[in-house]
Amino acid sequence: MKDLNSSEANDERNDGGSRYGSMQKSELEALAVAAIREHRHLIAADEAVYEEWTRASADPSVSAAVFNSLQDEYVARQKKSEAQQEVLSVIIDALGYVPEVPPGGED
């Protein structure tokens, strides 16, 4: 799925997702399923970084540079996830429903 930054995601939201309005429902559903899977992947990766950051904050042997690097990585990941969530929301709005996506790997 194409990554969009926050301003691009906001542009998509503000114009009503017109780029998706002309798509077939089957195309939108496939796009939504891919976006949901990407969102799940991002959340899992974010959680791993968060756990490492939390462990580092409790470990006095971890240098401030390493701690700050983990913190910066987590914040950057949160921004990326937020932008991706905005895109997902626009796609789902255009589709009109949330497609069922089983947990786990590909269907």
N, C-alpha and C positions, 0 to 999 in steps of 0.2 A: 504494500500500500504506500502511496506517496505521502511523505511527511510534509506537514504544513506547520509553519510557525504560528504563534498565537494570533498575530495580526491577520494572517491569511485565513485562519479558522474563523476569526471574528467577521471577516469579509464574507465568508461563506454563509455564516449565520445571518448576517445583516441583509444579504441579497436573497434570503429565503432558499438558499441552496439551489438556485436556478440551474446550475450545471447538472444537477441530479434530476430535475423535474422532467427532462425530456427522455430519461432512460426508461427502459422496460422494467417492470416489476422484478422479473427474473434476474436482470443485471443488477438492480439495486439490492436485491436480497443477497446475491453472491458477494457484492461489495460490502454489505452490512456484516455478513458472516466473517469475511476476511478481517474487517475492522474490529469485530468483537474478539476474534482470536488474537489479533495484534494487541488489543487492549489487555487481554488476559496475560499475554507474554510480558508486556511492559510492567504490569502489576507484580508479577512474580519476580522479575529482575529488580524492581524497585524494593521489594521486600528483602531480597538478599542483601542489597547495599545497605538498607536501613538496619538490618540485623548486625552487619559488620560494623557500621558506624556506632551502634549502641554498645557493642562489645568493646570497641576502641575507647569509647567514653568512660567505660568502667575499668579500663586497664591502664594503670599509671605508667607502664613501660612503653606505651604507644606515644610516639612523638607528636607534638602539636602539628607539625607539618602533615603527618599521615592522617591525623584526626581531621584537620581542615580540608584535606583532599577528599576524604570520604564524605564530609559534610557538603562540600561543593558538588561532588558527584550526585549525591542524593537530591539536592536542590535542582540541579540541571535535569535529572530524571523526572522529577515532579513536574517541571515546566513542560517537558516533552509529553508526558502522560496527559497533562491538562489540555494541551493543543490537540492531541490525538482524540481525547474524549469529546472535544468540541466538534471535530470532523465526524466522529461516530454519531453524535447527536443529530447533526445536520442530515446525515444519510438516513438515519432511522426516521427522522421527521418526514423526509421525502418519501420513504417507503410506506410509512403509516402504521408500522407495527415493528416489534422486536422479533426477529426470526429466532427460532429455537436452534441453539448451538450446543451440542452435547459437550460436557467437560472433557478435557483430555486432548488428544491429538486430532489429526485430520479425520474426517468421516470416511 
